[in-house]
């Protein structure tokens, strides 16, 4: 069979063409040689940051009856608990209470009969609401572990003091130690990673590598970014919140940024720039209920909305009269407990270039400002661009030197150029296909020093396999018959596949594949492991079968 008709050769050629298209090498007078290859900090320069996620997880016990009594006494004057159960608390006030005043306390809607108010409650909900109000942060209850995640940094003594005022305390484990850990849940850590990634992508940065470490650490690599800019970009996003002005210059919480499901691009309507965004059904309900409850729908100018990022105001304006009318109608239709539909809103930022610039900033805050927790930079490192370029040059020299050394050993062993040339060509093709895989859009693979080390390792293991194939083909120093050739080449590939499987299994542990089982984390070695795995797979599935087909013809 002609070589160009062989299936192995066809697959090899197609893989090389795909790699060429993915890398897309080009040249222009301004930038010189360019490609789609992306480089990490080691080779391109940039900054690495270590971020701590501020939050705690605690086991908490408190009396919901005392919480309700204290909270409503502070808001309405002295109250008397009339009756209570696990699902309902009834209390009496001195004067018939106002429904808005009951709702404003924040423990649900009460059924008012004269001087008595009945609240439907649950113990976790009351504790969660109490902590959220007094710590001014989001608190999540996990029914599986019976623990509360407080998405803010609070000390054990501060939390104990807050709970003591309502007869509560931090629970203790079987060893008598308080259930209190300065960490966040895996869900919160992953959410923070996703929001940060989106935030940095909005700013047009490339090569963003965010690696979770432990239970409350994120490592962020920003190639081509100096330390000051990196710290500003990463620490700018934060806890995004919408609040509404009430009375006496006070504000009340409306919704968190996680209720925002979509954000448009800046656009001008009627001479004013604005950003349209969409609230999910939960956000639409909270927005509408708050607007009616705090009179923003009846008197918008006196009850403006505020958007806050890390408690700093980023936008404020009253709602429009048309929106106010719609919200009042929806409130009558659905009430506070109904299923509201997702709703689109527009935040106007003004006219002219200033209004457009403000709209761009607000777009970033709306899309990626809703970090579930604050982040603190606890460590940083920087590789100057000049040093990165030097590393890149040295890595290239190391690769070429490795290839030349291998070529010398092969020549000394076989003394035949028709063996040397196919071997080197196959080895170079494997490197090219690895780089092509790294450059495929959506892969997001950074080439750094560990990855370069992995490529060099692939060159070594690849040559080992090619030597096995060549030795099997050269049966007693000459080309065997086709039957013997097929038998020996099958034996060679059995050895190669076994060796490749062993290498891949060993590299999977470095790549973090077994982290979920054994809790290992090798960080920087992950790039080396992934490069080696990809290189071995490309070699045994594409390059080496093609070499086995070509070498016989070359030797003949």
N, C-alpha and C positions, 0 to 999 in steps of 0.2 A: 504494500500500500504506500502511495506517495505520502510524504510528510505532511503536505498542506491539507490532506484529506483525513489525517489522523485526528480523532476526537480530542486526545490529550493536547495536541499542538493547537487545535482550534481554541480550546478553553484557555490555554496559555496566552495566545495572541489577544483574545478578547479581554482577558484580565489586564494585560499591559496597556491596551487602548483605554480601558476604563480608568486605570491609574493615571494615564497621561491627561485625560480630560479632567479628572478630579484635581490633579496638581495644577494644571493650566499654567505652565511656565511661560513667561513673557518678558519683554525688555522694553523699557522706554528711557529716554535721555534724562529724565528728571529723577526717577527712582532706581534706575538700573534694572537688574534682574528681579522680577517679582513672581510670586506664585500664590496659590491658595493655602500653602502650608502655614500653620499657626505655631508660634513658638511661645514657650513658657518663660517664667522669670529668668531661668538660668541662661537662656540664649537670647532673650529680647530685652532684658532689664525690666525693672518694675518694682512693685511693692507687695509684700505679704503682710497680712494683718491677722492677729489672733483676737477673736471677739468672744467676750463672755456674755451669755444671755442672762439677764437679771430676772430671777424668779425663784420661788421656793415651793416645795411640796410638803404638806404637813397633814398629819392626822389631827382632827379637831373634834372636840366634844363641847357642846354648849346647850343651854336650855332655851328652846325657841320661845317658850312662854315669857321668860324674863327679857329676851331680846325684844319681843313685840311690846311688852309693857314699857320698857325703857325708851324705845324709839318713838312710840306714840305719845308717851308722857312728855317727851322733849318737844314734840310738834304741836300737841293739842292741850297740854296741861295734864294734870293728874288723871290717870285712867285706872279703872278697876277691872281685873279679870273676872269674868262671870263664869265662864265654862271653857274647857279646852279638851282636845283629843289629839290624836296623831295627825288628823287631817283638817281640823278646824279650831280656831280660837275666837271666843266672843268676849268683848270687853265693853265697859260702859264709860261714857264721858260725862262731865258735869253739865254740858250744854249739848243740844243736838248738833252733831258734827256736819261739816260741809263735805259733800262727796269729793270735790276737787282736792280738799285738804287731806282726805284719807288716801286718795290715789297718789298724791304728791309725796307721801312718805316712802312709797316705793316697794311695798310688800304685797302688791296685788290689789284688786278691786274688792272693796268691802260691801256687804249687804247691810244697809242702814235701816234700823227700825227704831224710831225715836232716838233715845240716847245710847242705844246699843249697836255695835258694829260686829259683824261676823266675817272673819277672814278664812278663806280656804288656804291651807298651808301644808308644807312638809318640812321636816327638820332640816334636811340638806338645803332646801331652797331658802329657808330663813337664814341659816348660817352663811350661805353663799352670798345672799343679798346684803347681809350685815357687813361682811368683810369687804365686799365690792364698794359699798358706800363709804366706809370709813378709811379704806386704803386707796380709794380713787383709782381702781384698776379692775381689770377683768379677773374673775375668780371662776375656775372650772371644777366641778365636782365629778369624781370618778367613782361610780357605784361599785365597780369591781374591786377596787382596792380600799374603798371608803376613805379616800384621801382627797384633799383640796389642793389644786394647783393655783398659786397666787402669782399672777403675771406681773410682778413687781418685786424689787428687792426690799425685803423687810427682815429685820433681825428677829431672832428667837425671843428676846426680851420684849421687843415692841409688840410682837404678836401676842405674847402671854399677857401683857398689860391690857391690850385691847380686849382680849377674851375675858379677863378677870372682871372687867366692869359689867359683864352680863352673866357671871357665874360659869364661864367656860374655861377651858384649858387645852393645852396641846397634849394629845394622847401619848402614851408610852408603849413601847414594844414589850415583848416577853422578857427582855433583859433589863427592863426598867429605864431604857433610854428614850428621850422624847422623839417622836416621829416627826423630824424636821430636817429637810435636806435642801441645801442651796443648789437647786437644779430645776430643770423644766422637763416636761414630758417629751417623748420622742416626736409626737405629733406637733408640738409647739416648735421644736427645733427644726423639723422639716418644713413647717410653714414659714418660719423665719428665713430659712435658706431660700425658699422659692420666691419670697417677696424681695429679698436682697438681690437675687439673680435678675428678677424682672426690673428692679430699680436701676441696676447698673447697665442692663441692656438698653434701657430707655435712653441713657446718656451716651449711647453709641460706643461703649467700651467693648473691646474684644478680649478673648482669652480670660474669661472669668472662671476661676476654679474655686468652688466652695466645698469644703470637706468638713462634715460633722466629726467631732472628736469628743468622746465621752458623752456626758448627759447635758452639758450646757456650754459647749465650746464650738465655734465655727472658725475654720481657717480659710481665709479668703486670699487668693492670688490675683493680682491685677497687673498683667503684663503691660509694659509701656506707660505706666502711671507713677508719678513721683509720690513720695510719702505724704506730703501735705494734702495733695489733691485726693489721694486714696482715702485718707482719714475723713476728709470733708464729705466725700461721696458716700462712704459706708455709714457714717454716723448721722448724716442728714435725715434719712428716713427714720421714722419712729412710730410711736403709737398715734394713729390717726383717729380723730373723734369729731363728731358733729354735736354741738351743744346749742341750747336756745336761751336767750335772755329772759329772765322772769321779772323779779322786782328787786329794788334796792341794789342794782348792779350785780346781781347774782345770776348764775347760769345753772342749767340742769342738763344732764346727759340725754342725748337723743339716740345716737347709734354709733357703733364702731365701724371702722373702715372695712371689716370683712363682709359687711352687707352690700358693698359696692361690687357689682358683677361685671360692669363694662364701662369703659371711658372712651369718649370720642376724641377727635382732634380739635384744636382751636378753630373757631369759625366766627365770622362776623354776621350779626343780624341786627338790622335797624341801627347801624352805626356803632354797635358795641360788641366787643369780643367776648366770647364765652366758651365754656366747656360743658358738653352734655355728658351725663353719666346715668347709669341705671342702678336702681336699688332692687334687691331681691324681695320676695314677698314679706319676709321678716322685717327688712329695712323699711319697706313701704308702710307697713303697719306701724312700726315704731315712729317713723317720721310723721305720719298723719295723726297718730294719737297725741304725740308731743305737741304738734302745732295747735291742735284744738285744746288740749289740756292746759297749756301755758299761754293761751290767748294770742298766739302768733297768727292764727287764722283770722281772728277778729280785729286785731290791732297790730299789723305787721311791723309798722315803723317803731313801735315801742318794744317789740320782742324779736330782735334780729337773730338770724342764725349765725353761728360761728363755727369755722373749721379750724381744728387745732392739730398741730403736729408736735409731739413731745411737749404738750401743754403750751406751745407757743402758737399764737394766732396767725393763720396763713390766709384767711379770707373771712369777711363778714358782710352781710347784706340782709335786708328784709326779704321775705318771700313776696312774690307778685300777687296782685289782687285776684287774678284769674286762678292761680294755684291755690290761694286761700279758699276761694269759693269751692273748688273741686274737692279739697280736703274735707271741708265741712260736710259736703254731700256724701262723701265716701265714709266718713265717720258715722253718719246716721245710718248708712246702708249696712256697713260691716261691723261697726262697734270696735271695742278694744280686743276682743277675742276672736274676731272673724278672720277668714282667710283673704287677706288683701292680695291684689295682683301686683307683680313687679311693676315698677314705675320709673319712667325717664324724667330726669330733672336737668336744668341748665343753671350753671353758676356764671354770672356775668362778671367780667373783670375790668371793664372800662373800654375806652376808645384809644385809637392811635397806637403807636409803637409800644408805649408803656402798657396799655391794656393787653396787647398781643403777648408781650414778654411775661406779664403776670399770668396769662392764660396757659402759657407753656409750663411755667413753674407749677401752677395748680394741677395741671394734667399729671405731672410726675407724682405729686403728693397723693392725688386721688388713686392713681394706678398702683403705686408701690409704697405709699406712706404708711400703710396699715400694718406695721410690724406688730406682732402680738405682744412682744416684750421689748424693753429697751436693750440696747447692746452697748457694751463698754469695751474699748480697745485696751487689752491687757498686755499686748506684745506686738512688735512690728519688726520688719526687716526690709532692707532695700538693696537691690542690685542695680547699679548705675548702667545706663544704656551702653556706655563704652565698654564696661566689663562684660556685659551680656554679649556684645559683638565679639569680644576676645574669646569668650567661652565657645561661641558658635564656630569661630575659626579653628580653635583647638580641637573641638569635637570632630570637625570635618577632617582635620589632619590625622586625628587618631583613627578615624574610620578608614581613610586611605592607607595609612600605615598598616592597619590590621589586614586589609585586603592584599597589599603587596607582600606582606609576610606570608600569608596563606598561599599566594601565588608561587613564592619561592619554594616553599615546602612541597607543593604539588609538583613543581617542575623537577625538583631533586628526586622525587619519588618515581615519577613516570618517564621523564625525559622526552615527552611527546607534546607538541603544541596542539595537536588535535584532541588531546585530553584537557590540557590547561585552558584553552580558550572556551570550550563549552562549560567547564566548571566555573570559571570566573564570570562568564556571561549569565549563567544560571543564578549565581550568588548575587550579582548586581541586580538581576531582574527581581529577586525576592525583596531586596531592599527597596526597589522602586515601587513594587506593589504594596509594601508596608506603608510607604509614604503616601501612596495613592489612597489607601484605606483611611489614613489619618486625615486626608484632605477632603474626604467625601462630606458634603454639606449635611449638617445634623449630627455628625459624629462628635464634634467638639473636642478633638484630641489635641492636646498640647504636646509639642516636641520639646522635652527638656533633657537635662543630663541623664537622669535615669532611663528615659526612653532611648536616648542615643546608646547607652550601655546595653539596653535590650537588643537594639539592632546589631551591635557588634557581637553579642552573644548568639544571635540568630545566624550571623555569618559563620561563626565557629561550628555550631551544631549542624548547619546546612552543609558545610564542607565535609564534616564527618559522614553524613548520610550519602553524599555524592561519592566519597571514597568507597563506601560499602557497595554502592551500585556498580562503580567502575571495576572493583576487584571481582565482583561476581560475574560481570560481563566478560572480563579478561580471564577466561577459564584456562588455567595453566599457561598464561601468557599469550593466548591467542583467542580469536573469536570462535565460540562454540557453535554447534549446529542450532537451528531455531528451537528445536525441542529442549535441548539442554539450556539454551539461553532463557527460554520462558520459565523453566523450572528454577533456575538460579536467580532470575530477577524477582520471581515470587518470593523466594527465600529472603532476598535482600529487603524487599518491602515489608515482609513480616517483621524483620529486625527493626526497620525504620519506624514502623507504626508503633511497635512496642516502646521504643525509646521516646518517640514523640508523646505517647500517652503518659509516660512517666514524667516527662518534663512539664506537660500541661498540668497534671495533678499537683506537682510541686509548686508551680507558679500560681495556681488557684488560691492557695493559702496566702501568698503575698498580695494577691489582688483583692483580698478581702472577701472572697466567696464564702469562707467558713466563719466569718465574723459573727454571724447570727447564732452559730452553734457554740463557738469556743471563746468569743469575745476578744479576738486578736485584732490589732489595728496597726498596719505597718506604714501607713501614710505615704511618704515619698517613694517607697519601693513599689507602690502600686503601678506607677508608670512603667517601670522596668518589667514587672510581671506581665502586664497587659500587652506590651510590645512583644515580649518573648512568645506569649501564647498566640497572638495574631501571626507573628512571623513563622512559627512552627506549623500552624494550620495552613498558611499560604504555601509553605514549602512542601508539605506532605500531600496536599490535595491538588496543587497546580504545578509548581515548578519542578519538583523531583520526578513525577511521572513523565513530564515532557522531556527531562534530561535522560531518563531511562530509554525513551524512544529514540532520541537524537544520537546518543553516544554510540549505539551499535552501528548506525549508518556512518558516523564519523570515523570509527575504527576500521570499518570495512573499506 
